[in-house]
Amino acid sequence: MDALFTATSAVSTTGLITTNTPTALTFWGELVVLGLIQMGGLGYMTLGSFVVLAGHHKLNAVRKGVAQAAFALPDGFDARMFVRNVVVFTLVVEAIGAALLFPAFWHAGVAERAAAGEIGASFGGAMHVAWQSVFHAVSALCTAGFSLFPDSLESYAGDVWVNAVVSALAILGAIGFIVLTDFFRGATKPHYRVTLTSKIILCVTAWFILGGAALLFLGDPSIGGLPAEERLMVAFFQSMTAATTVGFNTYPIGALSLASVLLMYLLMIVGASPSGTGGGLKSTSVSVVFAMVRSTLKGRHRITFLGKRIPDRRLFAAFASLAMYVSTLLVGCYLLLLTETRAGGAAGDAGWSFEDLIFEAASALGTVGLSRGLTGDLSELGKLIIILLMFAGRVGPMSLGLALFARGGTPAGDGDSEEDVAL
């Protein structure tokens, strides 16, 4: 069960663990986890298409169409070039991230060895730090949250360099390859206009991360007791880690107040962006739903966002995604509360409060990986429920629903009768 849980968590880039990764796994086990994280972060469509392209074959019309839908690419994006750019960008950024993390991890490792009376530097020590740097760079860009440190990144809560590098990697992975490709084309092609998708992603991501950081900074009493500079970094990092679904933490999640936990719920549910490595409902879907609500309240028949009209097919898809996501989350929460209450006699007796179990379910479905400390103590049924939620979160509740329940047939035509429904 622990092996299945870890494998699912890695390939879904979630980061929830039932055993402590650095102590429970050998180097081989860590290498397997890293490979699963990389495959999960890139995605099955990217890997499959890249293998075809690497063999000097072209993507046929069917594969291009599937890739266009799987990546949620806007009109005008070349799926073939997009796949190649994704793989190259991922490998280059991970290498840069590992190189940037190495000095900080090396300095911390030397300090630990010096305190233990050991030699400060050695070839074996350098290789160990290099492995830590590569592992955390890949885990950050793929928004996986797996760490080789027992306390995630809590030891680096006051380290500006580590906070900045990990945050940059996580945000790059979370905003998605659509934005990165879009801005690259804008920088290299004159008179190129950035797509509405990229504008929405950047706007919503910035608002949620900065807004969440401000609320944690001002409203959480435990974070408020930290020194000013560290308090700001901790507030920003916890908001960033939930919004990007990267799952690292520099502060104990169990120490947050209930108001902050509710805020983290919201950030985890919204999640990252399409064609990125993160999970969640997606920033664009939330934006479209918000635009629908705003236009309805204003009595408008045209749904617009940032001055642009949103196509009807995107409106229907966003609402269906919201309904499927919320339904899956509610079912998962109900089952988890049911099994874990029975396992412990009572949630209070087992030390598992209502908010802790709901947090676990939201973190699993959002492929976030944050926990309030109960993952390893779940019952076997509880672990299985979390496995299914992580799987559903990575595949996507909407895609899972289509695969399970969609049936072939003729779409509704103009001959269908229409009748009003009171709302």
WOGI-V692399 format. One record per residue. N is the residue number from 1. RES is the residue in three letters. SS is DSSP state (H for helix, E for strand, - for the rest). NEAR is the number of other C-alpha atoms within 10 Angstrom. D_FIRST is the distance of its C-alpha to the first C-alpha in whole Angstrom. Layout:
n:N res:RES ss:SS near:NEAR d_first:D_FIRST
n:N res:RES ss:SS near:NEAR d_first:D_FIRST
This chain:
n:1 res:MET ss:- near:11 d_first:0
n:2 res:ASP ss:H near:13 d_first:4
n:3 res:ALA ss:H near:12 d_first:5
n:4 res:LEU ss:H near:12 d_first:5
n:5 res:PHE ss:H near:19 d_first:6
n:6 res:THR ss:H near:22 d_first:9
n:7 res:ALA ss:H near:19 d_first:10
n:8 res:THR ss:H near:25 d_first:10
n:9 res:SER ss:H near:31 d_first:12
n:10 res:ALA ss:H near:30 d_first:14
n:11 res:VAL ss:H near:24 d_first:15
n:12 res:SER ss:- near:33 d_first:16
n:13 res:THR ss:- near:37 d_first:18
n:14 res:THR ss:- near:35 d_first:16
n:15 res:GLY ss:- near:31 d_first:16
n:16 res:LEU ss:- near:28 d_first:13
n:17 res:ILE ss:- near:23 d_first:11
n:18 res:THR ss:- near:20 d_first:9
n:19 res:THR ss:- near:16 d_first:11
n:20 res:ASN ss:- near:15 d_first:14
n:21 res:THR ss:H near:19 d_first:15
n:22 res:PRO ss:H near:15 d_first:18
n:23 res:THR ss:H near:10 d_first:17
n:24 res:ALA ss:H near:10 d_first:14
n:25 res:LEU ss:- near:15 d_first:15
n:26 res:THR ss:- near:11 d_first:18
n:27 res:PHE ss:H near:10 d_first:20
n:28 res:TRP ss:H near:9 d_first:19
n:29 res:GLY ss:H near:14 d_first:15
n:30 res:GLU ss:H near:19 d_first:17
n:31 res:LEU ss:H near:14 d_first:19
n:32 res:VAL ss:H near:15 d_first:16
n:33 res:VAL ss:H near:24 d_first:15
n:34 res:LEU ss:H near:21 d_first:19
n:35 res:GLY ss:H near:16 d_first:20
n:36 res:LEU ss:H near:20 d_first:17
n:37 res:ILE ss:H near:31 d_first:19
n:38 res:GLN ss:H near:22 d_first:22
n:39 res:MET ss:H near:18 d_first:21
n:40 res:GLY ss:H near:24 d_first:20
n:41 res:GLY ss:H near:27 d_first:23
n:42 res:LEU ss:H near:21 d_first:25
n:43 res:GLY ss:- near:20 d_first:24
n:44 res:TYR ss:H near:12 d_first:24
n:45 res:MET ss:H near:16 d_first:28
n:46 res:THR ss:H near:23 d_first:29
n:47 res:LEU ss:H near:17 d_first:27
n:48 res:GLY ss:H near:14 d_first:29
n:49 res:SER ss:H near:20 d_first:32
n:50 res:PHE ss:H near:21 d_first:32
n:51 res:VAL ss:H near:12 d_first:32
n:52 res:VAL ss:H near:13 d_first:34
n:53 res:LEU ss:H near:16 d_first:37
n:54 res:ALA ss:H near:11 d_first:36
n:55 res:GLY ss:- near:8 d_first:38
n:56 res:HIS ss:- near:9 d_first:41
n:57 res:HIS ss:- near:11 d_first:40
n:58 res:LYS ss:- near:13 d_first:41
n:59 res:LEU ss:- near:16 d_first:39
n:60 res:ASN ss:- near:8 d_first:40
n:61 res:ALA ss:H near:9 d_first:41
n:62 res:VAL ss:H near:9 d_first:38
n:63 res:ARG ss:H near:16 d_first:35
n:64 res:LYS ss:H near:16 d_first:37
n:65 res:GLY ss:H near:12 d_first:37
n:66 res:VAL ss:H near:13 d_first:33
n:67 res:ALA ss:H near:22 d_first:33
n:68 res:GLN ss:H near:19 d_first:36
n:69 res:ALA ss:H near:12 d_first:34
n:70 res:ALA ss:H near:16 d_first:30
n:71 res:PHE ss:- near:20 d_first:32
n:72 res:ALA ss:- near:13 d_first:34
n:73 res:LEU ss:- near:18 d_first:37
n:74 res:PRO ss:- near:14 d_first:40
n:75 res:ASP ss:- near:8 d_first:43
n:76 res:GLY ss:- near:7 d_first:45
n:77 res:PHE ss:- near:13 d_first:42
n:78 res:ASP ss:- near:13 d_first:41
n:79 res:ALA ss:H near:21 d_first:38
n:80 res:ARG ss:H near:18 d_first:39
n:81 res:MET ss:H near:12 d_first:40
n:82 res:PHE ss:H near:19 d_first:37
n:83 res:VAL ss:H near:22 d_first:34
n:84 res:ARG ss:H near:16 d_first:36
n:85 res:ASN ss:H near:15 d_first:37
n:86 res:VAL ss:H near:21 d_first:33
n:87 res:VAL ss:H near:15 d_first:32
n:88 res:VAL ss:H near:10 d_first:35
n:89 res:PHE ss:H near:15 d_first:35
n:90 res:THR ss:H near:19 d_first:31
n:91 res:LEU ss:H near:14 d_first:32
n:92 res:VAL ss:H near:10 d_first:35
n:93 res:VAL ss:H near:17 d_first:34
n:94 res:GLU ss:H near:22 d_first:31
n:95 res:ALA ss:H near:15 d_first:33
n:96 res:ILE ss:H near:14 d_first:35
n:97 res:GLY ss:H near:22 d_first:33
n:98 res:ALA ss:H near:22 d_first:31
n:99 res:ALA ss:H near:15 d_first:35
n:100 res:LEU ss:H near:18 d_first:36
n:101 res:LEU ss:H near:23 d_first:33
n:102 res:PHE ss:H near:20 d_first:34
n:103 res:PRO ss:H near:16 d_first:37
n:104 res:ALA ss:H near:17 d_first:35
n:105 res:PHE ss:H near:19 d_first:32
n:106 res:TRP ss:H near:20 d_first:35
n:107 res:HIS ss:H near:12 d_first:37
n:108 res:ALA ss:H near:15 d_first:34
n:109 res:GLY ss:H near:18 d_first:33
n:110 res:VAL ss:H near:19 d_first:37
n:111 res:ALA ss:H near:14 d_first:37
n:112 res:GLU ss:H near:13 d_first:34
n:113 res:ARG ss:H near:14 d_first:36
n:114 res:ALA ss:H near:13 d_first:39
n:115 res:ALA ss:H near:11 d_first:38
n:116 res:ALA ss:- near:10 d_first:36
n:117 res:GLY ss:- near:9 d_first:40
n:118 res:GLU ss:- near:11 d_first:38
n:119 res:ILE ss:- near:11 d_first:40
n:120 res:GLY ss:- near:16 d_first:39
n:121 res:ALA ss:- near:13 d_first:39
n:122 res:SER ss:- near:10 d_first:38
n:123 res:PHE ss:H near:8 d_first:37
n:124 res:GLY ss:H near:9 d_first:33
n:125 res:GLY ss:H near:16 d_first:33
n:126 res:ALA ss:H near:16 d_first:34
n:127 res:MET ss:H near:11 d_first:31
n:128 res:HIS ss:H near:14 d_first:29
n:129 res:VAL ss:H near:23 d_first:30
n:130 res:ALA ss:H near:18 d_first:31
n:131 res:TRP ss:H near:18 d_first:27
n:132 res:GLN ss:H near:19 d_first:26
n:133 res:SER ss:H near:25 d_first:29
n:134 res:VAL ss:H near:21 d_first:27
n:135 res:PHE ss:H near:22 d_first:24
n:136 res:HIS ss:H near:26 d_first:25
n:137 res:ALA ss:H near:26 d_first:27
n:138 res:VAL ss:H near:27 d_first:25
n:139 res:SER ss:H near:30 d_first:22
n:140 res:ALA ss:H near:35 d_first:25
n:141 res:LEU ss:H near:30 d_first:27
n:142 res:CYS ss:- near:32 d_first:24
n:143 res:THR ss:- near:38 d_first:23
n:144 res:ALA ss:- near:34 d_first:20
n:145 res:GLY ss:- near:31 d_first:20
n:146 res:PHE ss:- near:31 d_first:18
n:147 res:SER ss:- near:22 d_first:20
n:148 res:LEU ss:- near:19 d_first:21
n:149 res:PHE ss:- near:15 d_first:22
n:150 res:PRO ss:- near:12 d_first:21
n:151 res:ASP ss:- near:15 d_first:23
n:152 res:SER ss:- near:18 d_first:22
n:153 res:LEU ss:- near:20 d_first:26
n:154 res:GLU ss:H near:16 d_first:28
n:155 res:SER ss:H near:14 d_first:30
n:156 res:TYR ss:H near:19 d_first:31
n:157 res:ALA ss:- near:17 d_first:32
n:158 res:GLY ss:- near:17 d_first:36
n:159 res:ASP ss:- near:15 d_first:36
n:160 res:VAL ss:H near:13 d_first:38
n:161 res:TRP ss:H near:14 d_first:37
n:162 res:VAL ss:H near:19 d_first:33
n:163 res:ASN ss:H near:19 d_first:33
n:164 res:ALA ss:H near:14 d_first:35
n:165 res:VAL ss:H near:17 d_first:34
n:166 res:VAL ss:H near:26 d_first:30
n:167 res:SER ss:H near:21 d_first:32
n:168 res:ALA ss:H near:16 d_first:34
n:169 res:LEU ss:H near:23 d_first:31
n:170 res:ALA ss:H near:31 d_first:29
n:171 res:ILE ss:H near:27 d_first:32
n:172 res:LEU ss:H near:22 d_first:33
n:173 res:GLY ss:H near:28 d_first:29
n:174 res:ALA ss:H near:31 d_first:29
n:175 res:ILE ss:H near:26 d_first:33
n:176 res:GLY ss:- near:22 d_first:32
n:177 res:PHE ss:H near:26 d_first:34
n:178 res:ILE ss:H near:24 d_first:36
n:179 res:VAL ss:H near:24 d_first:38
n:180 res:LEU ss:H near:18 d_first:38
n:181 res:THR ss:H near:19 d_first:39
n:182 res:ASP ss:H near:18 d_first:42
n:183 res:PHE ss:H near:17 d_first:43
n:184 res:PHE ss:H near:12 d_first:44
n:185 res:ARG ss:H near:14 d_first:46
n:186 res:GLY ss:H near:15 d_first:48
n:187 res:ALA ss:H near:11 d_first:48
n:188 res:THR ss:H near:9 d_first:49
n:189 res:LYS ss:- near:10 d_first:51
n:190 res:PRO ss:- near:8 d_first:54
n:191 res:HIS ss:- near:8 d_first:55
n:192 res:TYR ss:- near:12 d_first:51
n:193 res:ARG ss:- near:11 d_first:50
n:194 res:VAL ss:- near:15 d_first:46
n:195 res:THR ss:- near:16 d_first:44
n:196 res:LEU ss:H near:16 d_first:44
n:197 res:THR ss:H near:18 d_first:40
n:198 res:SER ss:H near:21 d_first:40
n:199 res:LYS ss:H near:14 d_first:42
n:200 res:ILE ss:H near:20 d_first:40
n:201 res:ILE ss:H near:24 d_first:37
n:202 res:LEU ss:H near:16 d_first:39
n:203 res:CYS ss:H near:13 d_first:41
n:204 res:VAL ss:H near:19 d_first:38
n:205 res:THR ss:H near:25 d_first:35
n:206 res:ALA ss:H near:15 d_first:38
n:207 res:TRP ss:H near:12 d_first:39
n:208 res:PHE ss:H near:21 d_first:35
n:209 res:ILE ss:H near:22 d_first:35
n:210 res:LEU ss:H near:16 d_first:38
n:211 res:GLY ss:H near:14 d_first:38
n:212 res:GLY ss:H near:25 d_first:35
n:213 res:ALA ss:H near:21 d_first:36
n:214 res:ALA ss:H near:15 d_first:39
n:215 res:LEU ss:H near:16 d_first:38
n:216 res:LEU ss:H near:28 d_first:36
n:217 res:PHE ss:H near:22 d_first:39
n:218 res:LEU ss:H near:14 d_first:41
n:219 res:GLY ss:H near:15 d_first:39
n:220 res:ASP ss:- near:18 d_first:36
n:221 res:PRO ss:H near:14 d_first:38
n:222 res:SER ss:H near:14 d_first:35
n:223 res:ILE ss:H near:21 d_first:36
n:224 res:GLY ss:H near:17 d_first:39
n:225 res:GLY ss:- near:10 d_first:40
n:226 res:LEU ss:- near:12 d_first:39
n:227 res:PRO ss:- near:10 d_first:42
n:228 res:ALA ss:H near:12 d_first:43
n:229 res:GLU ss:H near:10 d_first:42
n:230 res:GLU ss:H near:17 d_first:38
n:231 res:ARG ss:H near:20 d_first:38
n:232 res:LEU ss:H near:19 d_first:39
n:233 res:MET ss:H near:20 d_first:36
n:234 res:VAL ss:H near:26 d_first:34
n:235 res:ALA ss:H near:25 d_first:35
n:236 res:PHE ss:H near:22 d_first:35
n:237 res:PHE ss:H near:24 d_first:31
n:238 res:GLN ss:H near:23 d_first:29
n:239 res:SER ss:H near:28 d_first:31
n:240 res:MET ss:H near:29 d_first:31
n:241 res:THR ss:H near:29 d_first:27
n:242 res:ALA ss:H near:32 d_first:26
n:243 res:ALA ss:H near:36 d_first:29
n:244 res:THR ss:- near:35 d_first:28
n:245 res:THR ss:- near:37 d_first:24
n:246 res:VAL ss:- near:37 d_first:24
n:247 res:GLY ss:- near:31 d_first:22
n:248 res:PHE ss:- near:30 d_first:23
n:249 res:ASN ss:- near:26 d_first:25
n:250 res:THR ss:- near:21 d_first:28
n:251 res:TYR ss:- near:21 d_first:28
n:252 res:PRO ss:- near:16 d_first:26
n:253 res:ILE ss:H near:16 d_first:25
n:254 res:GLY ss:H near:14 d_first:25
n:255 res:ALA ss:H near:14 d_first:29
n:256 res:LEU ss:- near:18 d_first:30
n:257 res:SER ss:- near:16 d_first:32
n:258 res:LEU ss:H near:13 d_first:31
n:259 res:ALA ss:H near:13 d_first:34
n:260 res:SER ss:H near:20 d_first:32
n:261 res:VAL ss:H near:20 d_first:28
n:262 res:LEU ss:H near:14 d_first:30
n:263 res:LEU ss:H near:16 d_first:31
n:264 res:MET ss:H near:25 d_first:28
n:265 res:TYR ss:H near:22 d_first:27
n:266 res:LEU ss:H near:16 d_first:30
n:267 res:LEU ss:H near:24 d_first:29
n:268 res:MET ss:H near:33 d_first:25
n:269 res:ILE ss:H near:27 d_first:26
n:270 res:VAL ss:H near:27 d_first:29
n:271 res:GLY ss:- near:29 d_first:27
n:272 res:ALA ss:- near:34 d_first:29
n:273 res:SER ss:- near:31 d_first:31
n:274 res:PRO ss:- near:26 d_first:31
n:275 res:SER ss:- near:22 d_first:30
n:276 res:GLY ss:- near:27 d_first:29
n:277 res:THR ss:- near:32 d_first:25
n:278 res:GLY ss:- near:35 d_first:25
n:279 res:GLY ss:- near:35 d_first:23
n:280 res:GLY ss:- near:29 d_first:25
n:281 res:LEU ss:- near:28 d_first:28
n:282 res:LYS ss:- near:29 d_first:30
n:283 res:SER ss:H near:25 d_first:33
n:284 res:THR ss:H near:23 d_first:35
n:285 res:SER ss:H near:23 d_first:34
n:286 res:VAL ss:H near:19 d_first:35
n:287 res:SER ss:H near:18 d_first:38
n:288 res:VAL ss:H near:22 d_first:39
n:289 res:VAL ss:H near:20 d_first:38
n:290 res:PHE ss:H near:15 d_first:40
n:291 res:ALA ss:H near:20 d_first:43
n:292 res:MET ss:H near:22 d_first:43
n:293 res:VAL ss:H near:13 d_first:43
n:294 res:ARG ss:H near:15 d_first:46
n:295 res:SER ss:H near:16 d_first:48
n:296 res:THR ss:H near:13 d_first:48
n:297 res:LEU ss:H near:9 d_first:49
n:298 res:LYS ss:- near:9 d_first:52
n:299 res:GLY ss:- near:9 d_first:53
n:300 res:ARG ss:- near:11 d_first:52
n:301 res:HIS ss:- near:9 d_first:51
n:302 res:ARG ss:- near:14 d_first:50
n:303 res:ILE ss:- near:21 d_first:47
n:304 res:THR ss:E near:17 d_first:47
n:305 res:PHE ss:E near:16 d_first:46
n:306 res:LEU ss:- near:11 d_first:47
n:307 res:GLY ss:- near:8 d_first:50
n:308 res:LYS ss:E near:10 d_first:49
n:309 res:ARG ss:E near:12 d_first:48
n:310 res:ILE ss:- near:17 d_first:45
n:311 res:PRO ss:- near:11 d_first:45
n:312 res:ASP ss:H near:11 d_first:44
n:313 res:ARG ss:H near:8 d_first:41
n:314 res:ARG ss:H near:14 d_first:39
n:315 res:LEU ss:H near:17 d_first:40
n:316 res:PHE ss:H near:13 d_first:38
n:317 res:ALA ss:H near:15 d_first:35
n:318 res:ALA ss:H near:22 d_first:35
n:319 res:PHE ss:H near:16 d_first:35
n:320 res:ALA ss:H near:16 d_first:33
n:321 res:SER ss:H near:22 d_first:30
n:322 res:LEU ss:H near:21 d_first:31
n:323 res:ALA ss:H near:14 d_first:31
n:324 res:MET ss:H near:19 d_first:27
n:325 res:TYR ss:H near:22 d_first:26
n:326 res:VAL ss:H near:16 d_first:27
n:327 res:SER ss:H near:13 d_first:26
n:328 res:THR ss:H near:21 d_first:22
n:329 res:LEU ss:H near:23 d_first:22
n:330 res:LEU ss:H near:15 d_first:24
n:331 res:VAL ss:H near:14 d_first:22
n:332 res:GLY ss:H near:23 d_first:19
n:333 res:CYS ss:H near:21 d_first:20
n:334 res:TYR ss:H near:14 d_first:22
n:335 res:LEU ss:H near:17 d_first:18
n:336 res:LEU ss:H near:24 d_first:17
n:337 res:LEU ss:H near:21 d_first:20
n:338 res:LEU ss:H near:13 d_first:20
n:339 res:THR ss:H near:17 d_first:16
n:340 res:GLU ss:H near:22 d_first:17
n:341 res:THR ss:H near:20 d_first:20
n:342 res:ARG ss:H near:13 d_first:20
n:343 res:ALA ss:H near:16 d_first:17
n:344 res:GLY ss:H near:15 d_first:19
n:345 res:GLY ss:- near:11 d_first:22
n:346 res:ALA ss:- near:14 d_first:24
n:347 res:ALA ss:H near:18 d_first:23
n:348 res:GLY ss:H near:11 d_first:25
n:349 res:ASP ss:H near:10 d_first:25
n:350 res:ALA ss:H near:15 d_first:21
n:351 res:GLY ss:- near:11 d_first:22
n:352 res:TRP ss:- near:20 d_first:21
n:353 res:SER ss:- near:15 d_first:24
n:354 res:PHE ss:H near:13 d_first:24
n:355 res:GLU ss:H near:14 d_first:25
n:356 res:ASP ss:H near:19 d_first:22
n:357 res:LEU ss:H near:24 d_first:19
n:358 res:ILE ss:H near:19 d_first:22
n:359 res:PHE ss:H near:20 d_first:21
n:360 res:GLU ss:H near:26 d_first:18
n:361 res:ALA ss:H near:28 d_first:18
n:362 res:ALA ss:H near:31 d_first:21
n:363 res:SER ss:H near:30 d_first:19
n:364 res:ALA ss:H near:33 d_first:16
n:365 res:LEU ss:H near:32 d_first:19
n:366 res:GLY ss:- near:37 d_first:21
n:367 res:THR ss:- near:37 d_first:19
n:368 res:VAL ss:- near:36 d_first:20
n:369 res:GLY ss:- near:30 d_first:18
n:370 res:LEU ss:- near:31 d_first:20
n:371 res:SER ss:- near:23 d_first:19
n:372 res:ARG ss:- near:17 d_first:21
n:373 res:GLY ss:- near:14 d_first:18
n:374 res:LEU ss:- near:16 d_first:16
n:375 res:THR ss:H near:19 d_first:13
n:376 res:GLY ss:H near:13 d_first:11
n:377 res:ASP ss:H near:14 d_first:13
n:378 res:LEU ss:- near:20 d_first:11
n:379 res:SER ss:- near:17 d_first:11
n:380 res:GLU ss:H near:14 d_first:8
n:381 res:LEU ss:H near:14 d_first:10
n:382 res:GLY ss:H near:21 d_first:11
n:383 res:LYS ss:H near:22 d_first:8
n:384 res:LEU ss:H near:16 d_first:8
n:385 res:ILE ss:H near:21 d_first:12
n:386 res:ILE ss:H near:28 d_first:12
n:387 res:ILE ss:H near:23 d_first:10
n:388 res:LEU ss:H near:17 d_first:13
n:389 res:LEU ss:H near:27 d_first:15
n:390 res:MET ss:H near:32 d_first:14
n:391 res:PHE ss:H near:22 d_first:15
n:392 res:ALA ss:H near:23 d_first:18
n:393 res:GLY ss:H near:30 d_first:19
n:394 res:ARG ss:H near:28 d_first:19
n:395 res:VAL ss:H near:16 d_first:21
n:396 res:GLY ss:- near:21 d_first:23
n:397 res:PRO ss:H near:26 d_first:23
n:398 res:MET ss:H near:20 d_first:27
n:399 res:SER ss:H near:16 d_first:26
n:400 res:LEU ss:H near:16 d_first:23
n:401 res:GLY ss:H near:17 d_first:26
n:402 res:LEU ss:H near:11 d_first:28
n:403 res:ALA ss:H near:10 d_first:26
n:404 res:LEU ss:H near:8 d_first:25
n:405 res:PHE ss:H near:7 d_first:28
n:406 res:ALA ss:- near:10 d_first:31
n:407 res:ARG ss:- near:8 d_first:34
n:408 res:GLY ss:- near:5 d_first:37
n:409 res:GLY ss:- near:6 d_first:40
n:410 res:THR ss:- near:6 d_first:43
n:411 res:PRO ss:- near:6 d_first:43
n:412 res:ALA ss:- near:7 d_first:45
n:413 res:GLY ss:- near:7 d_first:49
n:414 res:ASP ss:- near:7 d_first:52
n:415 res:GLY ss:- near:6 d_first:53
n:416 res:ASP ss:- near:7 d_first:50
n:417 res:SER ss:- near:6 d_first:52
n:418 res:GLU ss:- near:7 d_first:52
n:419 res:GLU ss:- near:5 d_first:52
n:420 res:ASP ss:- near:5 d_first:51
n:421 res:VAL ss:- near:5 d_first:48
n:422 res:ALA ss:- near:3 d_first:49
n:423 res:LEU ss:- near:3 d_first:46
